[in-house]
């Protein structure tokens, strides 16, 4: 499935239930933040090593997939409501970050672009 087809499926799902009235940008952004928090909660007290192995635990893996799906669903609905082409937005952001983080300065460091000095 494409992002566009997923957006259409979500719009149809919401439409069949007459939920468009609730899918305002504010509500969708808040729901997106809430679902992101639920995903974050899964990792909250794990060590970095444990977090890297999270998908090996069947119960946690199900929760991770479900929360990631919820995050994506709300992001896609928000993009649909605001008429944002996410593929284009992401391509533009990648290019912007490519300029902010040139390989010769950013390789192997987690420094913010303002700290790269170049």
Biotite code that builds the C-alpha atoms (Angstrom):
import biotite.structure as struc

atoms = struc.array([
    struc.Atom([0.000, 0.000, 0.000], chain_id="A", res_id=1, res_name="UNK", atom_name="CA", element="C"),
    struc.Atom([1.071, 3.567, -0.617], chain_id="A", res_id=2, res_name="UNK", atom_name="CA", element="C"),
    struc.Atom([0.784, 6.471, 1.789], chain_id="A", res_id=3, res_name="UNK", atom_name="CA", element="C"),
    struc.Atom([-1.952, 7.861, -0.429], chain_id="A", res_id=4, res_name="UNK", atom_name="CA", element="C"),
    struc.Atom([-3.966, 4.640, -0.368], chain_id="A", res_id=5, res_name="UNK", atom_name="CA", element="C"),
    struc.Atom([-3.560, 4.404, 3.404], chain_id="A", res_id=6, res_name="UNK", atom_name="CA", element="C"),
    struc.Atom([-4.814, 7.987, 3.744], chain_id="A", res_id=7, res_name="UNK", atom_name="CA", element="C"),
    struc.Atom([-7.808, 7.129, 1.603], chain_id="A", res_id=8, res_name="UNK", atom_name="CA", element="C"),
    struc.Atom([-8.565, 4.040, 3.686], chain_id="A", res_id=9, res_name="UNK", atom_name="CA", element="C"),
    struc.Atom([-8.352, 6.062, 6.899], chain_id="A", res_id=10, res_name="UNK", atom_name="CA", element="C"),
    struc.Atom([-10.549, 8.827, 5.465], chain_id="A", res_id=11, res_name="UNK", atom_name="CA", element="C"),
    struc.Atom([-13.124, 6.237, 4.422], chain_id="A", res_id=12, res_name="UNK", atom_name="CA", element="C"),
    struc.Atom([-12.980, 4.613, 7.867], chain_id="A", res_id=13, res_name="UNK", atom_name="CA", element="C"),
    struc.Atom([-13.534, 7.988, 9.557], chain_id="A", res_id=14, res_name="UNK", atom_name="CA", element="C"),
    struc.Atom([-16.230, 8.972, 7.071], chain_id="A", res_id=15, res_name="UNK", atom_name="CA", element="C"),
    struc.Atom([-18.233, 5.800, 7.574], chain_id="A", res_id=16, res_name="UNK", atom_name="CA", element="C"),
    struc.Atom([-18.351, 6.594, 11.278], chain_id="A", res_id=17, res_name="UNK", atom_name="CA", element="C"),
    struc.Atom([-18.978, 10.339, 10.788], chain_id="A", res_id=18, res_name="UNK", atom_name="CA", element="C"),
    struc.Atom([-15.780, 11.099, 12.688], chain_id="A", res_id=19, res_name="UNK", atom_name="CA", element="C"),
    struc.Atom([-14.604, 13.918, 10.411], chain_id="A", res_id=20, res_name="UNK", atom_name="CA", element="C"),
    struc.Atom([-16.211, 16.355, 12.865], chain_id="A", res_id=21, res_name="UNK", atom_name="CA", element="C"),
    struc.Atom([-13.709, 15.205, 15.485], chain_id="A", res_id=22, res_name="UNK", atom_name="CA", element="C"),
    struc.Atom([-10.703, 15.064, 13.166], chain_id="A", res_id=23, res_name="UNK", atom_name="CA", element="C"),
    struc.Atom([-9.702, 18.699, 13.469], chain_id="A", res_id=24, res_name="UNK", atom_name="CA", element="C"),
    struc.Atom([-6.014, 19.529, 13.154], chain_id="A", res_id=25, res_name="UNK", atom_name="CA", element="C"),
    struc.Atom([-5.849, 20.258, 16.904], chain_id="A", res_id=26, res_name="UNK", atom_name="CA", element="C"),
    struc.Atom([-7.485, 16.970, 17.863], chain_id="A", res_id=27, res_name="UNK", atom_name="CA", element="C"),
    struc.Atom([-5.402, 14.946, 15.431], chain_id="A", res_id=28, res_name="UNK", atom_name="CA", element="C"),
    struc.Atom([-2.160, 16.588, 16.598], chain_id="A", res_id=29, res_name="UNK", atom_name="CA", element="C"),
    struc.Atom([-3.091, 15.862, 20.209], chain_id="A", res_id=30, res_name="UNK", atom_name="CA", element="C"),
    struc.Atom([-3.976, 12.256, 19.370], chain_id="A", res_id=31, res_name="UNK", atom_name="CA", element="C"),
    struc.Atom([-0.663, 11.903, 17.530], chain_id="A", res_id=32, res_name="UNK", atom_name="CA", element="C"),
    struc.Atom([1.205, 13.173, 20.583], chain_id="A", res_id=33, res_name="UNK", atom_name="CA", element="C"),
    struc.Atom([-0.735, 10.812, 22.831], chain_id="A", res_id=34, res_name="UNK", atom_name="CA", element="C"),
    struc.Atom([0.021, 7.789, 20.690], chain_id="A", res_id=35, res_name="UNK", atom_name="CA", element="C"),
    struc.Atom([3.684, 8.813, 20.472], chain_id="A", res_id=36, res_name="UNK", atom_name="CA", element="C"),
    struc.Atom([3.694, 8.879, 24.263], chain_id="A", res_id=37, res_name="UNK", atom_name="CA", element="C"),
    struc.Atom([2.248, 5.368, 24.377], chain_id="A", res_id=38, res_name="UNK", atom_name="CA", element="C"),
    struc.Atom([5.048, 4.186, 22.081], chain_id="A", res_id=39, res_name="UNK", atom_name="CA", element="C"),
    struc.Atom([7.607, 5.969, 24.215], chain_id="A", res_id=40, res_name="UNK", atom_name="CA", element="C"),
    struc.Atom([6.210, 4.333, 27.353], chain_id="A", res_id=41, res_name="UNK", atom_name="CA", element="C"),
    struc.Atom([7.190, 0.897, 26.030], chain_id="A", res_id=42, res_name="UNK", atom_name="CA", element="C"),
    struc.Atom([10.843, 1.981, 25.931], chain_id="A", res_id=43, res_name="UNK", atom_name="CA", element="C"),
    struc.Atom([10.827, 4.257, 28.979], chain_id="A", res_id=44, res_name="UNK", atom_name="CA", element="C"),
    struc.Atom([12.775, 2.165, 31.475], chain_id="A", res_id=45, res_name="UNK", atom_name="CA", element="C"),
    struc.Atom([14.695, -0.074, 29.095], chain_id="A", res_id=46, res_name="UNK", atom_name="CA", element="C"),
    struc.Atom([18.442, 0.150, 28.772], chain_id="A", res_id=47, res_name="UNK", atom_name="CA", element="C"),
    struc.Atom([19.775, 0.936, 25.299], chain_id="A", res_id=48, res_name="UNK", atom_name="CA", element="C"),
    struc.Atom([20.642, -2.750, 24.892], chain_id="A", res_id=49, res_name="UNK", atom_name="CA", element="C"),
    struc.Atom([17.166, -3.857, 25.966], chain_id="A", res_id=50, res_name="UNK", atom_name="CA", element="C"),
    struc.Atom([15.542, -1.352, 23.614], chain_id="A", res_id=51, res_name="UNK", atom_name="CA", element="C"),
    struc.Atom([17.526, -2.779, 20.706], chain_id="A", res_id=52, res_name="UNK", atom_name="CA", element="C"),
    struc.Atom([16.081, -6.222, 21.501], chain_id="A", res_id=53, res_name="UNK", atom_name="CA", element="C"),
    struc.Atom([12.474, -5.116, 22.099], chain_id="A", res_id=54, res_name="UNK", atom_name="CA", element="C"),
    struc.Atom([11.076, -6.925, 19.055], chain_id="A", res_id=55, res_name="UNK", atom_name="CA", element="C"),
    struc.Atom([12.357, -10.267, 20.356], chain_id="A", res_id=56, res_name="UNK", atom_name="CA", element="C"),
    struc.Atom([9.726, -10.186, 23.107], chain_id="A", res_id=57, res_name="UNK", atom_name="CA", element="C"),
    struc.Atom([6.484, -11.220, 21.427], chain_id="A", res_id=58, res_name="UNK", atom_name="CA", element="C"),
    struc.Atom([4.198, -9.242, 23.739], chain_id="A", res_id=59, res_name="UNK", atom_name="CA", element="C"),
    struc.Atom([6.254, -6.072, 23.478], chain_id="A", res_id=60, res_name="UNK", atom_name="CA", element="C"),
    struc.Atom([6.631, -6.511, 19.732], chain_id="A", res_id=61, res_name="UNK", atom_name="CA", element="C"),
    struc.Atom([2.858, -6.529, 19.315], chain_id="A", res_id=62, res_name="UNK", atom_name="CA", element="C"),
    struc.Atom([2.565, -3.378, 21.423], chain_id="A", res_id=63, res_name="UNK", atom_name="CA", element="C"),
    struc.Atom([5.339, -1.628, 19.471], chain_id="A", res_id=64, res_name="UNK", atom_name="CA", element="C"),
    struc.Atom([3.720, -2.464, 16.117], chain_id="A", res_id=65, res_name="UNK", atom_name="CA", element="C"),
    struc.Atom([0.289, -1.338, 17.313], chain_id="A", res_id=66, res_name="UNK", atom_name="CA", element="C"),
    struc.Atom([1.537, 1.954, 18.742], chain_id="A", res_id=67, res_name="UNK", atom_name="CA", element="C"),
    struc.Atom([3.610, 2.652, 15.639], chain_id="A", res_id=68, res_name="UNK", atom_name="CA", element="C"),
    struc.Atom([0.526, 1.979, 13.525], chain_id="A", res_id=69, res_name="UNK", atom_name="CA", element="C"),
    struc.Atom([-1.501, 4.382, 15.686], chain_id="A", res_id=70, res_name="UNK", atom_name="CA", element="C"),
    struc.Atom([1.171, 7.083, 15.288], chain_id="A", res_id=71, res_name="UNK", atom_name="CA", element="C"),
    struc.Atom([1.214, 6.594, 11.528], chain_id="A", res_id=72, res_name="UNK", atom_name="CA", element="C"),
    struc.Atom([-2.575, 6.590, 11.307], chain_id="A", res_id=73, res_name="UNK", atom_name="CA", element="C"),
    struc.Atom([-2.918, 9.902, 13.116], chain_id="A", res_id=74, res_name="UNK", atom_name="CA", element="C"),
    struc.Atom([-0.057, 11.428, 11.140], chain_id="A", res_id=75, res_name="UNK", atom_name="CA", element="C"),
    struc.Atom([-1.683, 10.363, 7.884], chain_id="A", res_id=76, res_name="UNK", atom_name="CA", element="C"),
    struc.Atom([-5.081, 11.715, 8.980], chain_id="A", res_id=77, res_name="UNK", atom_name="CA", element="C"),
    struc.Atom([-3.499, 15.015, 10.003], chain_id="A", res_id=78, res_name="UNK", atom_name="CA", element="C"),
    struc.Atom([-1.705, 15.276, 6.669], chain_id="A", res_id=79, res_name="UNK", atom_name="CA", element="C"),
    struc.Atom([-4.947, 14.507, 4.859], chain_id="A", res_id=80, res_name="UNK", atom_name="CA", element="C"),
    struc.Atom([-6.942, 17.108, 6.802], chain_id="A", res_id=81, res_name="UNK", atom_name="CA", element="C"),
    struc.Atom([-4.229, 19.747, 6.271], chain_id="A", res_id=82, res_name="UNK", atom_name="CA", element="C"),
    struc.Atom([-3.629, 18.716, 2.653], chain_id="A", res_id=83, res_name="UNK", atom_name="CA", element="C"),
    struc.Atom([0.062, 18.025, 3.227], chain_id="A", res_id=84, res_name="UNK", atom_name="CA", element="C"),
    struc.Atom([1.841, 15.748, 0.780], chain_id="A", res_id=85, res_name="UNK", atom_name="CA", element="C"),
    struc.Atom([3.970, 13.795, 3.237], chain_id="A", res_id=86, res_name="UNK", atom_name="CA", element="C"),
    struc.Atom([6.179, 12.232, 0.578], chain_id="A", res_id=87, res_name="UNK", atom_name="CA", element="C"),
    struc.Atom([7.049, 15.666, -0.791], chain_id="A", res_id=88, res_name="UNK", atom_name="CA", element="C"),
    struc.Atom([7.441, 17.147, 2.696], chain_id="A", res_id=89, res_name="UNK", atom_name="CA", element="C"),
    struc.Atom([9.828, 14.378, 3.704], chain_id="A", res_id=90, res_name="UNK", atom_name="CA", element="C"),
    struc.Atom([11.846, 14.632, 0.485], chain_id="A", res_id=91, res_name="UNK", atom_name="CA", element="C"),
    struc.Atom([12.218, 18.377, 1.074], chain_id="A", res_id=92, res_name="UNK", atom_name="CA", element="C"),
    struc.Atom([13.223, 17.816, 4.704], chain_id="A", res_id=93, res_name="UNK", atom_name="CA", element="C"),
    struc.Atom([15.840, 15.223, 3.728], chain_id="A", res_id=94, res_name="UNK", atom_name="CA", element="C"),
    struc.Atom([17.352, 17.705, 1.285], chain_id="A", res_id=95, res_name="UNK", atom_name="CA", element="C"),
    struc.Atom([17.312, 20.467, 3.911], chain_id="A", res_id=96, res_name="UNK", atom_name="CA", element="C"),
    struc.Atom([19.034, 18.163, 6.410], chain_id="A", res_id=97, res_name="UNK", atom_name="CA", element="C"),
    struc.Atom([21.550, 17.123, 3.746], chain_id="A", res_id=98, res_name="UNK", atom_name="CA", element="C"),
    struc.Atom([22.610, 20.781, 3.535], chain_id="A", res_id=99, res_name="UNK", atom_name="CA", element="C"),
    struc.Atom([22.584, 21.289, 7.328], chain_id="A", res_id=100, res_name="UNK", atom_name="CA", element="C"),
    struc.Atom([24.551, 18.111, 8.017], chain_id="A", res_id=101, res_name="UNK", atom_name="CA", element="C"),
    struc.Atom([27.227, 17.723, 5.328], chain_id="A", res_id=102, res_name="UNK", atom_name="CA", element="C"),
    struc.Atom([28.838, 14.292, 5.492], chain_id="A", res_id=103, res_name="UNK", atom_name="CA", element="C"),
    struc.Atom([32.348, 15.615, 6.021], chain_id="A", res_id=104, res_name="UNK", atom_name="CA", element="C"),
    struc.Atom([31.202, 17.452, 9.172], chain_id="A", res_id=105, res_name="UNK", atom_name="CA", element="C"),
    struc.Atom([28.443, 15.219, 10.522], chain_id="A", res_id=106, res_name="UNK", atom_name="CA", element="C"),
    struc.Atom([29.805, 11.705, 10.046], chain_id="A", res_id=107, res_name="UNK", atom_name="CA", element="C"),
    struc.Atom([29.971, 9.828, 13.341], chain_id="A", res_id=108, res_name="UNK", atom_name="CA", element="C"),
    struc.Atom([28.719, 12.671, 15.529], chain_id="A", res_id=109, res_name="UNK", atom_name="CA", element="C"),
    struc.Atom([25.349, 13.421, 17.096], chain_id="A", res_id=110, res_name="UNK", atom_name="CA", element="C"),
    struc.Atom([26.108, 17.146, 17.338], chain_id="A", res_id=111, res_name="UNK", atom_name="CA", element="C"),
    struc.Atom([23.425, 19.565, 16.238], chain_id="A", res_id=112, res_name="UNK", atom_name="CA", element="C"),
    struc.Atom([24.162, 21.345, 12.964], chain_id="A", res_id=113, res_name="UNK", atom_name="CA", element="C"),
    struc.Atom([24.839, 24.586, 14.835], chain_id="A", res_id=114, res_name="UNK", atom_name="CA", element="C"),
    struc.Atom([27.722, 22.846, 16.626], chain_id="A", res_id=115, res_name="UNK", atom_name="CA", element="C"),
    struc.Atom([29.384, 21.275, 13.574], chain_id="A", res_id=116, res_name="UNK", atom_name="CA", element="C"),
    struc.Atom([31.418, 24.360, 12.719], chain_id="A", res_id=117, res_name="UNK", atom_name="CA", element="C"),
    struc.Atom([32.138, 24.404, 9.082], chain_id="A", res_id=118, res_name="UNK", atom_name="CA", element="C"),
])
